[in-house]
């Protein structure tokens, strides 16, 4: 059941992230053509594109987190043995989940204030900003699910494949 939930969550994130990226590219192309060919622009497209970047970032971050390919600050990990690293992995994932949940809570409070005090003609932009608390919630969910025993992403802490090593500078 957990595997099916994770699979559906990943599918939804893939659709949202890829659709947001495609829409972002389309809107920016329209904006570039409007500015360079017709010497005009659409100010609303800039606001929409800023929020679409957040959609791509947050939902893309959820996808890479599930694959354990997220940014890791592991300065001290090289000093630990692989067994010690494995022991620390789940608590650190849980801590990351709690941190993201805290950020989601405060982002939600901030969004509620923004929504409440936004002028009527700017409510649509405030509605788009809901991506921030939702994005942190999705990240928290991924980290917390990965911290559960029996999680799918059982990747060793410092494991890079040969293809990854070849790609890195």
DACOR-V62548 format. One record per residue. N is the residue number from 1. RES is the residue in three letters. SS is DSSP state (~ for helix, > for strand, _ for the rest). PHI is phi as a letter, one per 40 degrees, with the letter a starting at -180 (NA if undefined). OMEGA is omega in degrees with one decimal (* if undefined). Layout:
{{N:RES:SS:PHI:OMEGA} {N:RES:SS:PHI:OMEGA}}
This chain:
{{1:UNK:_:NA:178.6} {2:UNK:~:c:179.2} {3:UNK:~:c:179.6} {4:UNK:~:c:178.0} {5:UNK:~:c:179.9} {6:UNK:~:c:-179.7} {7:UNK:~:c:178.3} {8:UNK:~:c:177.8} {9:UNK:~:c:178.8} {10:UNK:~:c:177.2} {11:UNK:~:c:178.5} {12:UNK:~:c:178.9} {13:UNK:~:c:179.2} {14:UNK:~:c:179.4} {15:UNK:~:c:-178.7} {16:UNK:~:c:-177.9} {17:UNK:~:c:-177.9} {18:UNK:~:c:177.0} {19:UNK:~:c:178.4} {20:UNK:~:c:179.2} {21:UNK:~:c:179.4} {22:UNK:~:c:178.2} {23:UNK:~:c:177.5} {24:UNK:~:d:179.2} {25:UNK:~:c:178.8} {26:UNK:~:c:-179.7} {27:UNK:~:c:178.3} {28:UNK:~:c:175.3} {29:UNK:~:c:176.9} {30:UNK:~:c:-179.6} {31:UNK:~:c:179.5} {32:UNK:~:c:178.8} {33:UNK:~:c:-179.9} {34:UNK:~:c:-178.0} {35:UNK:~:c:-174.5} {36:UNK:~:c:-177.0} {37:UNK:~:c:-174.7} {38:UNK:_:b:179.5} {39:UNK:_:f:176.1} {40:UNK:_:a:178.3} {41:UNK:_:a:179.0} {42:UNK:_:b:-177.0} {43:UNK:~:d:-179.0} {44:UNK:~:c:-179.8} {45:UNK:~:c:177.5} {46:UNK:~:c:179.2} {47:UNK:~:c:179.8} {48:UNK:~:c:-178.1} {49:UNK:~:c:176.5} {50:UNK:~:c:179.8} {51:UNK:~:c:177.2} {52:UNK:~:c:175.3} {53:UNK:~:c:178.0} {54:UNK:~:c:176.5} {55:UNK:~:c:-179.4} {56:UNK:~:c:-177.8} {57:UNK:~:c:-174.9} {58:UNK:~:c:-177.3} {59:UNK:~:c:171.6} {60:UNK:~:c:177.8} {61:UNK:~:c:176.5} {62:UNK:~:c:179.5} {63:UNK:~:c:-178.6} {64:UNK:~:c:177.2} {65:UNK:~:c:-179.8} {66:UNK:~:c:178.9} {67:UNK:_:c:-177.0} {68:UNK:_:f:179.5} {69:UNK:_:b:-179.1} {70:UNK:_:c:178.6} {71:UNK:_:c:-179.2} {72:UNK:_:b:175.0} {73:UNK:_:b:-173.4} {74:UNK:_:b:-179.0} {75:UNK:_:c:-175.9} {76:UNK:_:c:-176.3} {77:UNK:~:c:-179.8} {78:UNK:~:c:178.6} {79:UNK:~:c:-177.2} {80:UNK:_:c:175.7} {81:UNK:_:c:177.8} {82:UNK:~:d:178.2} {83:UNK:~:c:178.4} {84:UNK:~:c:177.2} {85:UNK:~:c:179.7} {86:UNK:~:c:178.0} {87:UNK:~:c:-178.0} {88:UNK:~:c:-172.6} {89:UNK:~:d:-177.2} {90:UNK:~:c:177.0} {91:UNK:~:c:178.8} {92:UNK:~:c:175.0} {93:UNK:~:c:177.5} {94:UNK:~:c:177.6} {95:UNK:~:c:175.8} {96:UNK:~:c:177.3} {97:UNK:~:c:178.6} {98:UNK:~:c:177.5} {99:UNK:~:c:178.2} {100:UNK:~:c:177.4} {101:UNK:~:c:176.9} {102:UNK:~:c:177.1} {103:UNK:~:c:177.6} {104:UNK:~:c:179.3} {105:UNK:~:c:-178.3} {106:UNK:~:c:174.3} {107:UNK:~:c:176.3} {108:UNK:~:c:176.5} {109:UNK:~:c:178.0} {110:UNK:~:c:179.9} {111:UNK:~:c:178.2} {112:UNK:~:c:175.7} {113:UNK:~:c:179.5} {114:UNK:~:c:179.6} {115:UNK:~:c:-176.7} {116:UNK:~:c:-174.0} {117:UNK:~:b:178.5} {118:UNK:_:c:174.0} {119:UNK:_:c:-175.6} {120:UNK:~:d:-178.0} {121:UNK:~:c:178.7} {122:UNK:~:b:179.9} {123:UNK:~:c:-179.8} {124:UNK:~:c:177.6} {125:UNK:~:c:177.2} {126:UNK:~:c:178.2} {127:UNK:~:c:178.4} {128:UNK:~:c:-178.0} {129:UNK:_:c:177.4} {130:UNK:_:c:179.2} {131:UNK:~:c:-176.2} {132:UNK:~:c:176.9} {133:UNK:~:c:177.9} {134:UNK:~:c:179.7} {135:UNK:~:c:177.4} {136:UNK:~:c:177.4} {137:UNK:~:c:178.5} {138:UNK:~:c:177.7} {139:UNK:~:c:178.1} {140:UNK:~:c:179.2} {141:UNK:~:c:179.0} {142:UNK:~:c:-179.3} {143:UNK:~:c:-178.1} {144:UNK:~:c:177.0} {145:UNK:~:c:178.5} {146:UNK:~:c:-179.1} {147:UNK:~:c:179.5} {148:UNK:_:c:174.9} {149:UNK:_:c:179.4} {150:UNK:_:g:179.8} {151:UNK:_:c:-177.0} {152:UNK:_:c:-173.6} {153:UNK:_:c:178.7} {154:UNK:_:c:-179.4} {155:UNK:_:c:-179.4} {156:UNK:_:c:-172.9} {157:UNK:_:d:-176.4} {158:UNK:_:b:-177.3} {159:UNK:_:c:171.1} {160:UNK:_:b:178.0} {161:UNK:_:c:179.1} {162:UNK:~:d:-180.0} {163:UNK:~:c:176.9} {164:UNK:~:c:179.8} {165:UNK:~:c:178.9} {166:UNK:~:c:-178.9} {167:UNK:~:c:-175.7} {168:UNK:_:c:-176.3} {169:UNK:_:c:*}}
